[in-house]
């Protein structure tokens, strides 16, 4: 399955992003914040909506939105550090 990162992570990350770097960053995020990392996986790679993600994780949609915002900001920072 092909996932366009500019669509999946709409936070201005360079679309030439190395997938290995993304995988490493997601693994690191999982160690510090497991639930936000899971939200990224479900939304970005699973294509789920906020509501669908909330149902899968058995949490409120507002919580999904908070985790999504946190994870996007965290990944943006990690992947754009030179």
Number of C-alpha atoms within 10 A of each C-alpha: 3 5 11 10 19 14 11 16 19 11 15 12 16 12 11 8 13 10 10 9 12 15 11 13 17 22 14 15 19 15 10 10 15 15 18 24 24 20 26 24 16 19 19 18 15 13 14 16 14 18 15 15 23 19 13 11 15 10 12 13 17 12 15 26 17 13 20 21 15 15 24 21 14 15 20 18 13 17 17 11 6 5
